[in-house]
Amino acid sequence: MTTEQTDARIVNALNAAAARDSVTDIFFVACGGSYAHMLSNQYIVEREAKKIVGNALNSAEFKARAPQRLGKSSIVLTCSHSGTTPETVEAVKIAREAGALTISLTHELGSPLDRASEFTVSYVHSPLTMSPLHSAAVLARLVFGILKIREGNTKIDTFNKSLEALPALVDNLISKQRAKFSEFAEAYKRATVIYTMASGANYGVAYSYAICILQEMQWIHSAAIHAGEYFHGPFEVTDFDVPFVQLLGVGPSRPMDERALAFAAKHSQRMTVLDAKELGAASFPETVSEFIAPLIFAPVLRAYADKLAEAKGHPLTVRRYMWKMEY
Amino acid sequence: MTTEQTDARIVNALNAAAARDSVTDIFFVACGGSYAHMLSNQYIVEREAKKIVGNALNSAEFKARAPQRLGKSSIVLTCSHSGTTPETVEAVKIAREAGALTISLTHELGSPLDRASEFTVSYVHSPLTMSPLHSAAVLARLVFGILKIREGNTKIDTFNKSLEALPALVDNLISKQRAKFSEFAEAYKRATVIYTMASGANYGVAYSYAICILQEMQWIHSAAIHAGEYFHGPFEVTDFDVPFVQLLGVGPSRPMDERALAFAAKHSQRMTVLDAKELGAASFPETVSEFIAPLIFAPVLRAYADKLAEAKGHPLTVRRYMWKMEY
């Protein structure tokens, strides 16, 4: 999959979006880590779209919910890494029957998801790096593209230009922060619970870290706490020995993150803070920086996970159930 | 607050909804336990509304996100028990400035939220019972009322009639299941983590239990796992000694819950299952039973919490931070 091939597939999908009589809704439908990407993109739609509605749903929930608004004016964006997630493939079929335009992301061209969808874009999978060809970036490119075509949103060029700077920025961060990753790994290798906390565009990253990295790949209890929700229940579980990974975003959601951090850091001695500003997100134009932040957090957080896995002697590839049995 | 007073306030709010030129969106805006109620009502809108969009957001996230669609065609439904939650009061002000119709629920008439909102409905607070005057019921009555007035949805009468049966049904359940509550309390009084799991209309109840009861009131680590997401990460944390409280709903989301339960029960010996069918939800007309289920789960789950608190010697009223300091 070359840059040209991915770009061409994005153009094809956007041309189809342009050709629709109307587009009122984008449904973002996926499971697990792919669903987490959708949350950041629903956020983009709510921040940027004048009229278009963004709705992120787990694929099985999408099927059960059978949203009344699903129809010919809908675009259904799905994602499955293997392209074999049955409920996501089924969601595409339901969407097509309802007359929606279906655009899917998958790593595996030729997979059931690819075959079921009208348009497919594949992506680069390399968790310790970031580029315009990574799934989270491709998805956001599609969203900004749709918003340009359907509503005249002008951010796509700035966003795309910003993406070009990410590979070098992320490589540099990961090579320079090795000491931090090792320190985290040593400090938390015996932790039985680690919470993640974020808001805005970054909540999806915190969710992904909680369910895919900590619960799934490290068997550590976790939950993604929304920084705005923290003070209305979860904060009571904070104590000197309770670990939190706190993401500080940029843009309008940052005050929520800062408020949560100020409190949590006063009562827990086990805070790990990733600040998007310090990680370089603030170097991008203010019109898009809040949407760039999750693309920086994801690979950096993965580097923390790699070291944690090493310190625990529990490789990120180990599973006890996933892919090993019927479920 | 009599039945007649609450009914009159609902009628006033619905008359205002009827008088709007157009209603395209209902924003459900609140924090914590009040936000949890909103999730069940966003579900009602997505299942039932032909055109109207439902969007549930934490109040601080609503402010930060500043949804582009917010405007004169929006209804903003908020809820705060004390009526003093600053971010919810602020959300109402933002909504009014944008020209939205604001309807709030609070237990405290005369509170800042009441004063900030155009329409306010107060409610009965009695966590071990359920009635048409409880907050979750009042909210759903408003939603079905709006859907009737704006789109001709016909379920309000069946829904209201169903609500009338709830007080006796719930009282009966709670008096008959005392042994179950005690058994749960003894089994989990030393648990350091208890997950909750649900989907569809009941996900909000699972969320509320995780963040308000387990984390906030019992200082037990928790997370609400969406049953459809369980297989895409969280299930790897399942083990013989990991406790789950599983809600089985009725209606189209039930198969998701059943699938999650089938797997979890095979690998954990610490499952607590609340089945809406067994709790009487299936005795209601099929057109509304899935929306009634969360109203049954909430008080029954509270009875489990009461016994747990007793067995732990940790009253549900104890807090270390909430209301005790600045945050």
Contacts between the chains, C-beta under 8 A, distances in Angstrom:
chain1	res1	chain2	res2	distance
A	31	B	228	6.9
A	31	B	229	6.5
A	31	B	231	7.4
A	31	B	232	4.2
A	32	B	229	6.2
A	32	B	231	7.9
A	32	B	232	2.6
A	32	B	233	4.8
A	33	B	232	7.1
A	33	B	233	7.0
A	34	B	232	8.0
A	35	B	229	6.7
A	35	B	232	7.3
A	43	B	65	7.0
A	46	B	55	7.6
A	46	B	65	5.4
A	46	B	67	4.8
A	46	B	68	7.0
A	46	B	69	7.6
A	47	B	65	6.2
A	47	B	66	7.3
A	47	B	67	7.7
A	47	B	68	7.1
A	48	B	68	6.8
A	49	B	68	5.8
A	49	B	69	7.5
A	50	B	68	5.4
A	50	B	69	7.8
A	51	B	68	8.0
A	51	B	69	7.0
A	53	B	53	5.1
A	53	B	69	7.1
A	55	B	46	7.6
A	58	B	226	5.8
A	58	B	228	4.1
A	58	B	229	5.3
A	59	B	228	7.0
A	60	B	199	7.4
A	60	B	227	7.7
A	60	B	228	3.5
A	60	B	256	4.9
A	61	B	199	6.1
A	61	B	200	7.1
A	61	B	226	6.9
A	61	B	228	5.0
A	61	B	253	7.2
A	61	B	256	7.0
A	63	B	252	7.9
A	64	B	199	7.0
A	64	B	200	5.8
A	64	B	228	7.9
A	64	B	251	7.9
A	64	B	252	4.2
A	64	B	253	4.4
A	64	B	255	7.3
A	64	B	256	6.1
A	65	B	43	7.0
A	65	B	46	5.4
A	65	B	47	6.2
A	65	B	200	7.1
A	65	B	252	7.4
A	65	B	253	7.6
A	66	B	47	7.3
A	66	B	252	6.9
A	67	B	46	4.8
A	67	B	47	7.7
A	68	B	46	7.0
A	68	B	47	7.1
A	68	B	48	6.8
A	68	B	49	5.8
A	68	B	50	5.4
A	68	B	51	8.0
A	69	B	46	7.6
A	69	B	49	7.5
A	69	B	50	7.8
A	69	B	51	7.0
A	69	B	53	7.1
A	85	B	232	7.7
A	87	B	228	7.1
A	192	B	192	7.5
A	192	B	193	7.8
A	193	B	192	7.9
A	193	B	193	6.5
A	193	B	221	5.0
A	199	B	58	8.0
A	199	B	60	7.4
A	199	B	61	6.0
A	199	B	64	7.0
A	200	B	61	7.0
A	200	B	64	5.8
A	200	B	65	7.1
A	210	B	223	7.4
A	211	B	229	6.8
A	211	B	232	7.3
A	211	B	233	3.5
A	211	B	234	5.3
A	212	B	232	7.8
A	212	B	233	4.7
A	215	B	233	5.5
A	215	B	234	4.9
A	215	B	236	6.0
A	215	B	237	4.3
A	216	B	233	4.1
A	216	B	234	7.2
A	216	B	235	7.9
A	216	B	236	4.3
A	216	B	237	7.6
A	217	B	236	7.4
A	219	B	236	6.2
A	219	B	237	5.7
A	219	B	239	7.8
A	220	B	237	7.5
A	221	B	193	5.0
A	221	B	221	5.8
A	221	B	223	7.7
A	221	B	237	6.2
A	222	B	223	6.9
A	222	B	237	7.9
A	223	B	210	7.4
A	223	B	221	7.8
A	223	B	222	6.9
A	223	B	223	3.1
A	223	B	224	7.9
A	224	B	223	7.9
A	226	B	58	5.8
A	226	B	61	6.9
A	227	B	60	7.7
A	228	B	31	6.9
A	228	B	58	4.1
A	228	B	59	7.0
A	228	B	60	3.5
A	228	B	61	5.0
A	228	B	64	7.9
A	228	B	87	7.1
A	229	B	31	6.5
A	229	B	32	6.2
A	229	B	35	6.7
A	229	B	58	5.4
A	229	B	211	6.8
A	231	B	31	7.4
A	231	B	32	7.9
A	231	B	322	8.0
A	231	B	327	5.7
A	232	B	31	4.1
A	232	B	32	2.6
A	232	B	33	7.1
A	232	B	34	8.0
A	232	B	35	7.2
A	232	B	85	7.7
A	232	B	211	7.3
A	232	B	212	7.8
A	233	B	32	4.8
A	233	B	33	7.0
A	233	B	211	3.5
A	233	B	212	4.7
A	233	B	215	5.5
A	233	B	216	4.1
A	234	B	211	5.3
A	234	B	215	4.9
A	234	B	216	7.2
A	235	B	216	7.9
A	235	B	321	5.8
A	235	B	322	7.5
A	235	B	327	7.2
A	236	B	215	5.9
A	236	B	216	4.3
A	236	B	217	7.4
A	236	B	219	6.2
A	236	B	319	6.2
A	236	B	320	6.3
A	236	B	321	6.1
A	236	B	322	6.2
A	237	B	215	4.3
A	237	B	216	7.5
A	237	B	219	5.7
A	237	B	220	7.5
A	237	B	221	6.2
A	237	B	222	7.9
A	238	B	321	7.4
A	239	B	219	7.9
A	251	B	64	7.9
A	252	B	63	7.9
A	252	B	64	4.2
A	252	B	65	7.4
A	252	B	66	6.9
A	253	B	61	7.2
A	253	B	64	4.4
A	253	B	65	7.7
A	255	B	64	7.3
A	256	B	60	5.0
A	256	B	61	7.0
A	256	B	64	6.1
A	259	B	327	7.8
A	263	B	321	7.7
A	263	B	327	5.0
A	267	B	321	7.3
A	319	B	236	6.1
A	320	B	236	6.3
A	321	B	235	5.8
A	321	B	236	6.1
A	321	B	238	7.4
A	321	B	263	7.7
A	321	B	267	7.4
A	322	B	231	8.0
A	322	B	235	7.5
A	322	B	236	6.2
A	327	B	231	5.7
A	327	B	235	7.2
A	327	B	259	7.7
A	327	B	263	5.0
